[in-house]
Amino acid sequence: MARKYIDCREFPSDMNCTLALCADSEAELLEAAVQHAVAVHQHQDSPEFRKQLKQLFKEGTPPVAAPRRAA
């Protein structure tokens, strides 16, 4: 399986979170992303939320420079 990542810098938030997570396993990345989203961004863990997070995963590793934020 290819390395995957999710990068909070791509999404607007009041706290301007700069965390990017990556893992070789999609399951490992999902667990870390859910823990971060619940603890830091006060999201609720649910099957639908996990599905939404998985759709945001990208192949590879996060860039060093902050990516452009989604509108």
C-alpha positions, -999 to 999 in steps of 0.1 A, spaced: 0 0 0 13 35 -8 19 61 19 -10 84 24 -15 117 42 -40 143 54 -30 179 60 -50 203 82 -33 233 65 -56 227 35 -87 235 55 -97 268 70 -102 268 108 -102 294 136 -70 279 150 -51 278 117 -40 242 125 -6 233 109 -7 196 115 -1 171 87 -3 133 93 9 105 72 12 67 75 18 36 54 -15 21 65 -49 38 57 -63 23 90 -34 38 110 -38 72 93 -76 72 99 -72 65 136 -47 93 141 -68 117 120 -99 109 140 -81 113 173 -67 147 162 -101 159 148 -120 150 180 -94 162 205 -83 194 187 -112 204 164 -141 191 185 -155 169 158 -177 139 168 -164 105 159 -190 86 137 -190 63 108 -200 91 85 -172 114 98 -146 86 93 -159 81 57 -156 119 51 -120 119 64 -110 89 43 -121 108 12 -96 136 21 -66 112 21 -40 118 -5 -12 96 -19 24 104 -8 36 126 19 26 161 29 45 190 14 69 209 36 54 243 25 18 249 35 -5 240 6 -32 264 -6 -63 262 15 -96 250 1 -122 277 -3 
